């Protein structure tokens, strides 16, 4: 049986979290590699190779965001150390961890999510997934979605992106081929905003405030805790999900070019080390 | 069942500043309006085709061709801001159907005339606030006595026209605008930028008598500019429209010679302006 795009449905299932999600992916890529250990011995000019540990790989999925369940099945794994099973058509990676999740908003475009999983141990293969019916989806869209980034002085934006990434320390043990221990290290959420400078309050978007580089009270201009939220909606005005970042304004830039209003870019970054050990 | 039809007495075009009253355009020869939806066909792994979704601007285009029949032109006052208007039509002059365009920006303003023709004045616009049936509209009609400029009543001031027979002119002013779309605006932009400079382009076709083309290398450090005036007059000689392009740069020259034909030359000039208002004041005043 031939393997086609139509056989490559994507779904995830958390082993500890019981969170599951299936996705309308417009592209999927899987890659894995093996770390080889090459060595030679005195008295011989031959080279020997052994595998240092089990293969590791990654799965990248770009998908249409259509439901809140799709998002919660991802955000529910923020800071979690339990493995996730990722299924892509006949392929299955049982020991996967969420590495990153991102999406971007443009005023006229539909919203695509992108998620990456790292997996440990070779991917398994079975029979191609049965071909399901073809529903009609209504994905999240930038024309209807709502952003609230007033805390950094932005009243309206021409572009926005949400980026999440997290890191783990994977420990192996003598006598085992798979990971013996997973330790969460750090997660970072970033909200990057592009706006016209005329739509941004200069003081509120300043990196430091009246107290200089000292931290200000939340809500005040300058170096203080800022919150930005994105409410994803589809063109039928139905709410799909809401995501936010609570952190500090980390960067600000201005750009001027012919025939365009001066643009301003800002980014709010939230760093957390709170997660499962 | 017999089908009715709409022909020109059944149609009228109205236009005005956005939010203000509209007035009928006189001398309309044609009206073309249309839109297309920028659908993206979505494909998903495990499903293949899963529907369409709008992925781009929801805009429409309107172009209106007019004969110059009056010394007044309401369009010249609408070049620097948003406009709205409609084509009203209906069989046997019932005028009960409408094709609206809303929050439009005029993107081109043209005039041309050839020997034997009546001078025309056309324009095109892009509508960002909806196009098609938006609302019911009423119509009014005030008869006028057309005042036309025919080719033999056009006075053209150029560097070559006094001794070489000009056959036609074509003037085009482009107002290149770009919307600033923002997240959540639901395809209805309210901010716009104008790409500068505003460029006015005029070309002439003429029969060669004593014309000699300039050497293109003179453009390196030479004077390639001219002051051009197109004065459109009525048969008795009174002026109804003048287009003035000062310091227009000679852009290209094309000479055609062949057996049996008169030698002809086409020349094109561009003039540049730093604002829409500046262009309108300089060219159309």
Interface residues (C-beta under 8 A of the other chain):
Chain A: X5 X6 X7 X8 X9 X10 X23 X24 X25 X26 X27 X28 X63 X64 X88 X89 X105 X106 X107 X108 X109 X110 X129 X131 X132 X133 X134 X135 X136 X137 X138 X139 X141 X142 X143 X144 X145 X146 X147 X156 X157 X158 X159 X160 X196 X199 X235 X258 X259 X260 X261
Chain B: X40 X42 X43 X44 X45 X46 X47 X48 X49 X50 X51 X53 X54 X55 X56 X57 X178 X180 X181 X182 X183 X184 X185 X186 X187 X189 X191 X193 X194 X195 X196
